[in-house]
Amino acid sequence: LKENDRIVLGTVAYYTSQYYPELLDSLDLSYYLYLIENEKL
């Protein structure tokens, strides 16, 4: 992924986890949440 894409997906994953955690698995965003938490995008 391009850096911009990763930042956008990480941001989406972050907000999804904050407001719609039940959607994380179905959107497969937990991976990006993991990235953002470990790389501090």
GROMACS elastic network, one bead per residue, 0.5 to 0.9 nm:
[ bonds ]
;  ai    aj funct       b0    kb
    1     4     6  0.81340   500
    1     5     6  0.61361   500
    1     6     6  0.63156   500
    2     5     6  0.52233   500
    2     6     6  0.63711   500
    2     7     6  0.88029   500
    3     6     6  0.51553   500
    3     7     6  0.63111   500
    3     8     6  0.87269   500
    4     7     6  0.51625   500
    4     8     6  0.62203   500
    4     9     6  0.85753   500
    5     8     6  0.51322   500
    5     9     6  0.60178   500
    5    10     6  0.83204   500
    6     9     6  0.51061   500
    6    10     6  0.58179   500
    6    11     6  0.83923   500
    6    32     6  0.76239   500
    6    35     6  0.87941   500
    6    36     6  0.88264   500
    6    41     6  0.82754   500
    7    10     6  0.50061   500
    7    11     6  0.60495   500
    7    12     6  0.85572   500
    7    36     6  0.82131   500
    7    41     6  0.64343   500
    8    11     6  0.50956   500
    8    12     6  0.61625   500
    8    13     6  0.85033   500
    9    12     6  0.50081   500
    9    13     6  0.59671   500
    9    14     6  0.84533   500
    9    29     6  0.76902   500
    9    32     6  0.64573   500
    9    33     6  0.85347   500
   10    14     6  0.60656   500
   10    15     6  0.87102   500
   10    29     6  0.79768   500
   10    31     6  0.88286   500
   10    32     6  0.50909   500
   10    33     6  0.58962   500
   10    34     6  0.86615   500
   10    35     6  0.72695   500
   10    36     6  0.57257   500
   10    41     6  0.75535   500
   11    14     6  0.50177   500
   11    15     6  0.62903   500
   11    16     6  0.84299   500
   11    32     6  0.85330   500
   11    33     6  0.82609   500
   11    36     6  0.81201   500
   11    41     6  0.89116   500
   12    15     6  0.53288   500
   12    16     6  0.59360   500
   12    17     6  0.84730   500
   12    29     6  0.80025   500
   12    32     6  0.86703   500
   12    33     6  0.87310   500
   13    16     6  0.50364   500
   13    17     6  0.60420   500
   13    18     6  0.85910   500
   13    24     6  0.72435   500
   13    27     6  0.88992   500
   13    28     6  0.88919   500
   13    29     6  0.52340   500
   13    30     6  0.68224   500
   13    31     6  0.84575   500
   13    32     6  0.60901   500
   13    33     6  0.53802   500
   13    36     6  0.85958   500
   14    17     6  0.52116   500
   14    18     6  0.63258   500
   14    19     6  0.88481   500
   14    29     6  0.86149   500
   14    30     6  0.89437   500
   14    32     6  0.82438   500
   14    33     6  0.59778   500
   14    36     6  0.79414   500
   15    19     6  0.61295   500
   15    20     6  0.77221   500
   15    21     6  0.88474   500
   16    19     6  0.53584   500
   16    21     6  0.59268   500
   16    22     6  0.85441   500
   16    23     6  0.70379   500
   16    24     6  0.65821   500
   16    29     6  0.81859   500
   17    20     6  0.56143   500
   17    22     6  0.79066   500
   17    23     6  0.78818   500
   17    24     6  0.64331   500
   17    29     6  0.85741   500
   17    30     6  0.82204   500
   17    33     6  0.79235   500
   18    21     6  0.63240   500
   19    22     6  0.88697   500
   20    23     6  0.56064   500
   20    24     6  0.72595   500
   21    24     6  0.54396   500
   21    25     6  0.82283   500
   22    25     6  0.69392   500
   22    26     6  0.79250   500
   23    26     6  0.54077   500
   23    27     6  0.60917   500
   23    28     6  0.83407   500
   23    29     6  0.83619   500
   24    27     6  0.53109   500
   24    28     6  0.58237   500
   24    29     6  0.51816   500
   24    30     6  0.57446   500
   25    29     6  0.65093   500
   25    30     6  0.64510   500
   26    29     6  0.79176   500
   27    30     6  0.81229   500
   28    31     6  0.66085   500
   28    32     6  0.81687   500
   29    32     6  0.52608   500
   29    33     6  0.62761   500
   29    34     6  0.85990   500
   30    34     6  0.60619   500
   30    35     6  0.85761   500
   31    34     6  0.50170   500
   31    35     6  0.63112   500
   31    36     6  0.87697   500
   32    36     6  0.61112   500
   32    37     6  0.84806   500
   33    36     6  0.51258   500
   33    37     6  0.61224   500
   33    38     6  0.85312   500
   34    37     6  0.52226   500
   34    38     6  0.61216   500
   34    39     6  0.84032   500
   35    38     6  0.52031   500
   35    39     6  0.57010   500
   35    40     6  0.75536   500
   35    41     6  0.77291   500
   36    39     6  0.53312   500
   36    41     6  0.52573   500
   37    40     6  0.54730   500
   37    41     6  0.78353   500
   38    41     6  0.83097   500
